Amino acid sequence: MITMHDLYDLYAIVLKMRHDIEHEDNLPILQELITTIGSLEDTTTNNAIRAGLRKRDFCDLERIFFIQHDNIYTYTKCFKSKGIFLLLLSLLYALYDLIKAENYKTAYDLCDKIHDLPVWIVESNGDIPKKFWKICIKTYRTTWDKNFLKEEETKIKKIMRIEKRRKHSGS
């Protein structure tokens, strides 16, 4: 499960990447985010993203200074939707591939389109808001790749519907 605080950290990190899309630390940061988020599906850990990133040496630690310490939370929400994990990982892999290919203009635009998603997930209590698909991804598709996350979108929406039905039926 991913906590709301890890989602807020993810938001801050994607913003930092967007600000300096060509930074040499972006690829190792993305690698660690993918590893950490991929490992959270079956566990609940506060500060997981911070702890994961602290395992690595970065050239510019000041850029993501907030990872240097863990926070203590009196309240948190956890999200366990497989749809959320599939979407976050798909986006991080796509961003990784764009930066690795030095396709910085497209990577910048992807960061711009997705940076608010973690906050929206928290604000919508674990849902992926329709505006993400209808505004952010649709605009990205129009500009860069008409098939971007099409298959994943179908899978994610199906997963989210099934999970919502299970939650409401109590099973």
N, C-alpha and C positions, 0 to 999 in steps of 0.2 A: 504494500500500500504506500501511496505517496502522501505526505502531509501537505497541508496548506502552506506551511512555511517553506518546504522544499520547492513548491510551485512558485512562491514569491522569489526565492533565490534564483530559480530558473529564469524568471522574468528579468531580473536584474542582470544576469549573465548574458542573456540574448541582447539586451540593450547595450551592454558594454561591447559585445561583438559587432553590433551594427555600427557603433560609434567608430570602431577601428577594424574594419572587416578584413584588412590585410595583415593584421597582427600575427606574429609567428606563434603565439600561444593558442590561437583559436582551434587548430586541429587537435592538439593534446587535450584541451578543455572539452571539446566535443567528444573525443574518445572516452574520456572519463565520465562525462554525462551519460553517454549511451550505456556504458558498463554499469554505472550506479543505478540509473533508472530501470534498466533491465533486471537488476537484482532485487528491486523493491516489490515486485508483484506479490510475493508471499510473506513479506515481513513488514513490520511497522517500526521505523526508526526516525527519530527527530534528527535534524541536521545531517541527513545522509549525503546530500549533495556537497555540503561543506566538507564533511569528513573525506569523501571520495576525492575531491579536488586537492585537499591538503596532502594526499599521498604523493602528489606529483610535484616536481620542481618546475616552476614557471619563470620565464625571464622577467616578467613584470607583475609581481605579486600585488603591487599597489593598485593595479587595475581592478582586481577583484579582492580587495582588502578584507571585505566582510567575511570571507571564508576562514580567516585566521582564528576565529573563535566560535564556539558553539553557543547558541542561545538557549536559555531555559524558558520554557513556555508553560503558562498556567492553563492554557486552552489551545486545543488544536482540533482540526478536522482531518480525517484520513479518507482518501479516495482509493477504491480498489477496482474500479472498472477496467476491464481488459481493453475496452475501447479507448480509454484515456491513454493507457500505456502504448497501445498500437499507434495511436496518433502521435504522441510525443516522440516515440522512437523513430517513426517514419520521417517526421520533420527533421529530427536531429541527423539522421543518416543522409537525408537530402541536402541539408546544409553542409555537412561534412564533405560530401561529394563535390559540391559546387566550389567550396573553398580549396579543396585539394586540386581541383582542375584549374584553379586560379581564375574562376569565373566570378570575379568579385562584384560586378554590378548586379548580377542575378542573385548572388548570395546576400548582398545588402538588401535588395528588395524582398527576399524571402524573410530575412530578419525583421524587416519593417512590417511585413504582413502577419508574422506569427508572434511577435514579442508580447502582445497583450493576452494571448491565449491562456497562459497559466493563471492569470488573475481572473479571467472570465470563468474558468473552470471552478475556481474557489467561489466566486460571486454567484454562480448558478448552482451551487451545492453539488458539484460533481457532474454536471451536464456539459456537453460541448454545445455552446450556443449556435443557433442557426446562422447568426450573423457572421460567424467565423467562416462557414462554407460559402454563404451568399455574397459576402463582401470581400473578405481577405483572400480566400483561395480562388474565388471566381476572377478577381482582378489579376492575381498572379497567373492564372491559366491564360487569361486573355493576352497578357503581356509576354509571357515566357514559354509556357508549355501547356497546351490545351488538355493534355491527359494527366497532368500532375495530380497524384493521389486519387485518381478516379476509382481504381479498384479498392484501395484502402478505404475511401469514403463509404463505399457500399458496405464493406465488411464492418466498419466501425459503427455505422448507423444501425446495422442489423444487431450487432453485439449490444449496443446501447438499448435498443428496443427490448431485446430478450432480458437483459439485466433489469430494466425498469419493470417489466411484467413480473419477474420473480420477486422483486422488492415489494411490489404492491400486493402480490398474492401471499406473501409471507414465507415463501420457501427459499 
